[in-house]
Amino acid sequence: MEFKNVRWRCMVTAMILALFSGIGYAWSVFQSPLIESFNWDLKSVSLTFTIQVLTSTVSPIFLGKYQKKLGVANYLRLGILVYAAGLFATRFTTSIPYLYVIFGLVVGSGIGMLYPCLMAYGASLFPDKTGMASGLVAGAYGFGAVLWAPTATFLMKQNSVLVVFSILAVIFAVVMLPLSFLLKEVPEEFKLQPSAQKKSSKNQPSAVDYTWKEMLQSYRYYILVIVLTLGATAGLMITGHASNIMQENLGFTAATAAVFVGLLSVSNTLGRLILGPLSDRVGRYNTMMFQFAVIGLAMFVLTVSSGVVFVAALLLISACYGGFTSMISPVCADNFGLKYHAVNYTFLYVAYGLAGVIGPQLAAGIKSASGGYTYAFLTVAAMSAVGLALVLFLNIKNKSSMMKGSVQGGKQINHG
């Protein structure tokens, strides 16, 4: 059986595994129960999530190389064991440092082995539609907040918060480990039929494959990290402060704000599912410029609006943030090829970690200094203008290189 005939089965399997890897997005529902159980302060508990995000974005740089050595399925199974073991061990939390190490570092490392690997794997399954593939996997991962937050909340009605961690660990291991055996290694020689290529998108993976060392010698890598960081900063700023923003600016109660936070998660997921495939059709850089324009305009609207318009602007920002998370993998493939994609992706994925620090901290710092979020909104609007200008620069350089058939450092440039 040709590999292309089983790749959809592999894609669906990867999406389910990504969905079960998304517990991090549900962290907020665990915070209050932990604070009540141990009488800890919010700042200390919320730092756990920051550690987990940073670990999940930095650890792949060091661990990703083992994916090639072990094979995708074996590497993912190891990641599942680390992920589930960390969640189960969280049950025995008695102190903040223990929580930081077990959930922040161990669970974070498990997520760092799972999500980036699944994103790269999805792109390798559909080299003709990397935007669609990445959007599907990223969308499944993002839907974790929609699924696991209410699931954990329901379980906590009958059990303590620590017991719930262990229950989820068992559920995840029981579902994910057997599923991992359905994955098939993508053959090195896997190519689409010419007819499929003709119907494909305008974006194609680079004809030349860059190693991670060669990638780090390219100016495009550093510009792309800045671009993707700027693109994700807005969404993570809103995600980290959504409830407070709506309570302060719209007068919502905490309960009402929580409902709208759920809507933001849905919008985030839809952005991943829609904007990733859209980039296959209209071009990666065109899609990113559109997203920066929408974010910049929406941030400005937040400073002058209220009510439905204010909420609509938040939803648009969340959708564009979802789009940027689904753009990392295809942008990497377009610029640096698919052969070393699994490792190269991890170096671009650090943009998410940088944005996870910059976005929430920027909003917190400006709010503390000014008493509100207005200047934070305007700051991100300006950052979006910078991001748009950088993408425009890359797009112009790309078109120029394609026209001249230029060669840089012995490598033909092909970055879609």
C-alpha positions in Angstrom: 0.0 0.0 0.0 1.4 3.4 -1.0 2.1 5.7 1.9 -0.2 8.5 0.6 -3.1 6.1 1.0 -2.6 5.9 4.8 -1.5 9.4 5.6 -5.0 10.6 6.5 -5.2 7.9 9.1 -1.9 9.0 10.4 -3.1 12.7 10.4 -6.2 11.9 12.4 -4.1 9.9 14.9 -1.7 12.9 15.2 -4.6 15.3 15.8 -6.0 13.1 18.6 -2.6 12.9 20.2 -2.3 16.7 19.9 -5.7 17.1 21.5 -4.7 15.0 24.5 -1.4 17.0 24.8 -3.2 20.3 25.4 -3.7 20.2 29.1 -1.5 23.3 29.5 -4.2 25.5 28.0 -6.6 24.4 30.9 -4.1 25.4 33.6 -6.3 28.3 34.8 -9.0 26.0 36.1 -6.4 24.4 38.5 -5.2 27.7 39.9 -8.0 28.6 42.3 -8.3 25.1 43.8 -4.5 24.9 44.4 -4.6 28.4 46.0 -7.5 27.3 48.2 -5.9 23.9 49.1 -2.5 25.3 50.1 -3.2 29.0 50.8 -0.7 30.0 48.1 -0.8 33.3 46.3 -1.9 33.7 42.7 1.4 35.0 41.4 3.3 32.0 42.7 0.8 29.5 41.3 0.5 31.2 38.0 4.3 31.1 37.6 3.9 27.3 37.1 2.2 27.9 33.8 5.0 30.3 32.7 7.6 27.6 33.5 5.7 25.0 31.7 5.4 27.2 28.5 9.1 28.0 28.6 10.1 24.4 29.1 7.8 23.2 26.4 9.3 25.6 23.9 13.0 25.4 24.9 13.3 21.6 25.6 12.6 20.6 22.0 15.8 22.3 20.9 17.7 19.7 23.0 15.4 16.7 22.7 14.2 17.1 19.1 17.3 15.5 17.6 16.3 12.1 19.2 13.2 12.0 17.0 15.3 11.0 14.0 17.2 8.4 16.0 14.2 6.8 17.7 11.6 7.3 15.0 8.5 9.3 15.3 6.3 6.7 17.1 9.0 5.7 19.6 9.9 9.3 20.4 6.2 10.2 20.9 5.7 7.1 23.2 8.6 8.3 25.3 7.1 11.8 25.4 3.7 10.3 26.4 5.3 8.5 29.3 7.1 11.7 30.5 3.9 13.7 30.1 1.7 11.2 31.9 4.2 10.5 34.6 4.6 14.2 35.3 0.8 14.7 35.6 0.5 11.7 37.9 3.4 12.9 40.1 1.7 16.3 40.4 -0.8 14.5 42.7 1.9 14.4 45.4 2.4 18.1 45.4 3.1 19.6 48.8 5.1 22.7 48.0 5.5 25.4 45.3 9.0 24.3 44.3 7.8 20.7 43.8 4.9 22.0 41.6 7.4 24.0 39.5 9.7 21.0 39.0 7.0 18.4 38.3 4.3 20.3 36.4 6.5 23.1 35.1 9.6 21.1 34.0 8.5 17.5 33.7 5.0 18.0 32.2 6.5 20.9 30.2 9.2 18.6 28.8 6.5 16.0 27.9 4.5 18.6 26.0 7.8 19.8 24.4 8.3 16.3 23.0 4.8 15.8 21.8 3.4 19.0 20.2 6.5 20.1 18.1 7.0 16.5 16.9 3.3 16.2 15.9 3.4 19.5 14.1 6.5 18.5 12.1 5.0 15.1 11.5 1.8 16.6 10.1 3.8 18.8 7.7 5.7 15.8 6.5 2.5 13.9 5.8 1.3 16.7 3.5 4.3 18.4 1.9 1.8 19.8 -0.7 -0.4 21.4 2.0 1.7 22.1 5.0 -0.5 25.0 6.1 -3.6 22.8 6.2 -1.7 20.0 8.0 -0.3 22.4 10.6 -3.6 24.1 11.0 -5.3 20.8 11.8 -2.7 19.6 14.3 -2.5 23.1 15.9 -6.3 23.3 16.0 -6.6 20.0 17.8 -4.0 21.0 20.3 -5.7 24.4 20.9 -9.0 22.7 21.4 -7.5 21.2 24.6 -8.7 24.3 26.5 -12.3 23.8 25.3 -12.3 20.1 26.2 -10.0 19.7 29.3 -11.0 22.7 31.2 -14.6 21.6 31.7 -13.6 18.0 32.1 -11.2 18.9 34.9 -13.8 21.2 36.5 -16.3 18.3 36.5 -13.9 15.9 38.0 -12.9 18.4 40.7 -16.6 18.4 41.9 -16.0 14.8 43.2 -12.3 14.8 43.8 -9.5 17.0 45.1 -7.5 19.0 42.5 -4.4 16.8 43.1 -6.4 13.6 42.5 -7.7 15.0 39.3 -4.2 15.4 38.0 -3.6 11.6 38.5 -7.0 10.7 36.9 -6.1 12.7 33.8 -2.7 11.1 33.7 -4.2 7.7 33.6 -6.8 8.7 30.9 -4.1 10.2 28.7 -1.7 7.3 29.0 -4.5 4.7 28.3 -5.7 6.6 25.2 -2.4 8.0 23.8 -0.1 5.0 24.1 -2.2 2.6 22.0 -2.9 5.3 19.4 0.8 5.9 18.9 1.1 2.4 17.3 -1.1 3.6 14.4 1.5 6.1 13.3 3.7 5.2 10.3 7.1 6.7 9.6 7.1 8.9 6.6 9.4 7.4 4.0 12.4 9.6 3.0 11.5 9.2 -0.6 7.9 10.1 -0.1 6.8 12.3 -3.0 3.4 13.3 -4.4 2.4 12.5 -7.9 2.9 15.3 -10.3 -0.8 15.7 -10.8 -1.2 16.3 -7.1 1.6 18.9 -7.2 -0.2 20.8 -9.9 -3.3 21.1 -7.8 -1.3 22.1 -4.8 -0.9 25.5 -3.3 1.5 28.2 -4.3 3.7 27.4 -1.3 6.1 24.5 -1.7 8.7 23.3 0.8 12.2 24.6 0.0 13.9 22.6 -2.8 17.1 22.6 -0.7 17.1 21.2 2.8 18.9 23.2 5.5 20.4 21.6 8.6 19.8 23.5 11.8 23.3 24.9 11.7 22.9 26.1 8.1 19.5 27.6 9.1 21.0 29.5 11.9 23.5 31.1 9.5 20.5 32.6 7.5 19.2 36.1 8.2 15.8 34.8 7.4 15.7 32.6 10.5 16.2 35.6 12.8 13.7 37.7 11.1 11.2 34.9 11.2 11.7 34.4 14.9 11.1 38.1 15.5 8.0 38.0 13.2 6.5 35.0 14.8 7.2 36.3 18.3 5.5 39.6 17.5 2.5 37.7 16.0 2.0 35.5 19.1 2.6 38.3 21.6 -0.8 39.9 21.1 -2.7 36.6 21.5 -0.8 35.5 24.6 -1.2 38.9 26.2 -4.9 38.7 25.7 -5.0 35.0 26.8 -3.1 35.8 30.0 -5.3 38.8 31.0 -8.6 38.1 29.2 -10.7 37.8 32.4 -9.2 40.9 34.0 -9.5 42.9 30.8 -13.2 42.1 30.4 -14.0 42.7 34.1 -12.2 46.1 34.0 -13.2 47.4 30.6 -16.7 45.9 30.3 -17.8 45.5 33.9 -18.3 41.8 33.6 -18.5 39.5 36.6 -15.8 36.9 37.0 -18.4 34.2 35.9 -19.4 36.1 32.8 -15.8 36.8 31.9 -15.1 33.1 32.2 -17.7 32.3 29.6 -16.1 34.8 27.2 -12.7 33.3 27.9 -14.1 30.1 26.6 -15.2 31.8 23.4 -11.7 33.2 23.0 -10.4 29.6 23.1 -12.9 28.6 20.4 -11.9 31.6 18.3 -8.2 30.6 18.8 -9.0 27.1 17.5 -10.9 28.4 14.5 -8.0 30.7 13.6 -5.7 27.7 13.5 -8.1 25.6 11.4 -8.9 28.4 8.9 -5.8 30.6 8.5 -3.3 27.7 8.1 -5.1 26.2 5.1 -5.7 29.8 3.8 -2.0 30.3 3.7 -1.7 27.4 1.3 -3.9 29.2 -1.2 -2.9 32.9 -0.9 0.7 32.6 0.4 2.3 32.4 3.8 3.6 36.0 3.8 0.3 37.4 2.5 -1.6 35.6 5.3 0.8 36.9 8.0 0.6 40.5 6.7 -3.2 40.2 6.8 -3.0 38.9 10.4 -0.7 41.7 11.6 -3.1 44.3 10.0 -6.1 42.8 11.8 -4.3 42.6 15.1 -3.0 46.2 14.8 -6.5 47.5 13.9 -8.2 45.4 16.6 -5.8 46.6 19.3 -6.6 50.2 18.4 -10.3 49.4 18.5 -9.9 48.1 22.0 -8.8 51.6 23.1 -11.9 53.4 21.8 -14.7 50.8 22.0 -16.9 48.9 24.4 -19.6 46.2 24.4 -20.0 43.9 21.4 -17.3 45.7 19.3 -14.8 45.3 22.1 -15.5 41.6 22.4 -15.4 41.2 18.6 -11.9 42.8 18.6 -10.7 40.3 21.3 -12.1 37.4 19.2 -10.3 38.6 16.1 -7.0 38.9 18.0 -7.4 35.4 19.4 -8.2 34.0 15.9 -5.1 35.7 14.4 -3.0 34.4 17.3 -4.2 30.9 16.5 -3.2 31.5 12.9 0.3 32.4 13.8 0.8 29.2 15.9 -0.3 27.2 12.9 2.1 29.2 10.6 5.4 28.2 12.3 5.7 24.7 10.8 4.8 25.6 7.2 6.9 28.7 7.2 9.8 26.6 8.4 9.2 24.1 5.7 8.9 26.8 3.0 12.2 28.4 4.0 14.4 25.5 5.1 12.9 22.3 3.6 11.4 19.1 5.0 14.3 16.8 5.4 15.5 18.3 8.7 12.1 19.8 9.5 11.6 18.0 12.8 14.7 19.6 14.3 14.5 23.0 12.5 10.9 23.5 13.7 12.1 23.4 17.3 14.4 26.4 16.7 11.5 28.5 15.3 9.1 27.3 18.0 11.1 29.3 20.6 9.2 32.3 19.3 6.1 31.0 21.1 8.1 30.8 24.4 9.4 34.4 23.9 5.9 35.6 23.2 4.6 33.8 26.3 7.0 35.8 28.4 6.7 39.2 26.6 2.9 39.3 26.1 1.6 38.7 29.7 4.5 40.6 31.3 4.1 43.6 29.0 0.4 43.9 29.9 1.1 43.4 33.6 3.9 46.0 33.7 1.9 48.6 31.8 -1.2 48.1 33.9 0.8 48.4 37.1 2.4 51.7 35.8 -0.7 53.3 34.2 -3.6 51.6 36.0 -5.1 50.3 32.8 -4.5 48.3 29.6 -4.9 51.1 27.0 -1.1 51.7 26.6 -0.6 47.9 26.4 -3.0 47.7 23.5 -1.3 50.6 21.7 2.1 49.1 22.3 1.1 45.8 20.7 -0.6 47.7 17.8 2.8 49.4 17.1 4.6 46.0 17.4 2.1 44.6 14.8 3.1 47.4 12.4 6.8 46.4 12.8 5.8 42.8 12.2 3.9 43.7 9.1 6.9 45.7 7.8 9.3 42.7 8.4 7.0 40.3 6.6 6.7 42.7 3.7 10.5 42.8 3.5 10.7 39.0 3.4 8.1 38.9 0.7 9.9 41.4 -1.4 13.2 39.6 -1.0 11.5 36.3 -1.8 10.0 37.6 -5.0 13.3 39.2 -6.0 15.2 35.9 -5.3 12.7 33.8 -7.3 13.0 36.2 -10.3 16.8 36.2 -10.3 17.1 32.5 -9.4 19.7 33.7 -6.9 21.9 31.5 -4.8 22.9 32.4 -1.3 25.8 30.6 0.4 25.5 27.8 -2.1 21.9 27.2 -1.3 19.1 28.1 -3.7 16.5 30.3 -2.0 13.0 28.9 -2.1 10.8 30.2 0.7 7.3 30.4 -0.6 
